[in-house]
Amino acid sequence: MACTLYGITNCDTVKRARAWLADQRIEYAFHDFKKSGVPVPRLDAWLRSAGWEKLLNRQGTTWRKLEAEAQLRAGNEEGARQLMLAQPSVIKRPVVEWPDGAVTVGFDPAAWQARRSA
């Protein structure tokens, strides 16, 4: 069973994550937020699993370009959820759904390797 990696094709972190999965010969499906949107049921599952604060990327260009009011509205789970649906680039990438049902946010090669070894 393959994992599913969610992100944006031109994101450098997503590129590194995809290269790592390929190097490790881990099968995965790729879902591009820009081309296919954010699947609402998946976003809701990630929010339950990882939490809105971990999913909301406050370091990226998209966040920095938002007006202060929009940033304030994203200061709770529902506001962050609405922003993520409207502007998927504010979701921290990559989001990976692993075959065991676990969800990880961001690329951490050491943690991903530990998952493989477990």
C-alpha positions in Angstrom: 0.0 0.0 0.0 1.4 3.4 -1.0 1.4 6.6 0.9 -0.1 9.8 -0.4 2.0 13.0 -0.4 0.0 16.3 -0.6 1.7 19.5 -1.6 2.6 21.8 -4.5 4.8 20.7 -7.4 7.2 23.7 -7.4 7.7 23.7 -3.6 11.4 22.9 -2.8 10.5 21.0 0.4 8.0 18.9 -1.6 10.7 18.3 -4.2 13.1 17.0 -1.5 10.4 14.9 0.0 9.5 13.3 -3.3 13.2 12.7 -4.1 13.7 11.0 -0.7 10.7 8.7 -1.2 12.0 7.8 -4.7 15.5 7.1 -3.3 14.0 4.9 -0.6 11.8 3.1 -3.2 8.7 4.0 -1.3 5.6 4.1 -3.6 3.5 7.1 -3.2 0.7 9.0 -4.9 1.1 12.8 -5.3 -1.8 15.2 -4.9 -1.0 18.8 -6.1 -3.0 21.4 -4.1 -2.7 23.9 -6.9 -4.1 21.7 -9.6 -6.5 19.5 -7.7 -7.5 21.7 -4.7 -7.6 20.6 -1.1 -9.9 17.6 -0.5 -12.1 18.8 2.4 -12.4 15.4 4.1 -8.7 15.1 4.0 -8.1 18.6 5.4 -10.6 17.8 8.2 -8.7 14.6 9.0 -5.4 16.4 9.1 -6.8 19.0 11.4 -7.9 16.3 13.8 -4.6 14.4 13.5 -2.0 17.2 13.4 -3.9 20.3 14.6 -4.5 23.5 12.8 -1.4 25.3 14.3 0.9 22.7 12.9 -0.8 22.7 9.5 -0.9 26.5 9.1 2.4 27.7 7.6 3.1 31.1 9.0 6.6 31.2 7.6 5.8 31.2 3.9 5.3 33.9 1.3 1.6 33.4 1.1 1.1 34.1 4.8 3.4 37.1 4.7 1.4 38.6 1.8 -1.9 38.3 3.7 -3.5 41.4 5.1 -3.4 41.6 8.9 -7.1 41.1 9.1 -6.9 37.8 7.2 -4.1 36.6 9.5 -6.2 37.5 12.5 -9.2 35.5 11.1 -6.9 32.5 10.8 -6.2 32.6 14.6 -8.4 29.6 15.4 -9.2 26.3 13.9 -12.2 27.3 11.8 -10.6 30.5 10.5 -7.4 28.6 9.6 -9.5 25.9 7.9 -11.3 28.5 5.8 -8.0 30.1 4.8 -6.4 26.7 3.9 -9.4 26.0 1.7 -9.2 29.4 0.0 -5.4 29.5 -0.2 -3.9 26.1 -0.1 -0.4 27.5 -0.2 -0.7 28.3 3.5 -0.7 24.6 4.3 2.7 23.5 5.6 4.1 21.0 3.1 4.3 18.2 2.5 1.4 16.5 4.3 1.8 12.7 4.1 -0.8 10.1 4.8 1.2 6.9 5.6 -0.2 3.4 5.0 -0.6 2.8 8.7 -3.0 5.8 8.9 -0.5 8.2 10.5 -0.3 11.8 9.1 2.9 13.8 9.1 3.4 17.5 8.3 6.6 18.8 6.9 9.7 16.9 5.7 11.9 15.3 8.3 14.2 12.7 6.7 15.3 11.3 10.1 11.7 10.9 11.3 10.6 9.4 8.0 13.6 6.9 8.2 12.5 6.0 11.7 9.0 5.3 10.4 10.5 2.9 7.9 12.6 1.1 10.5 9.8 0.7 13.0 
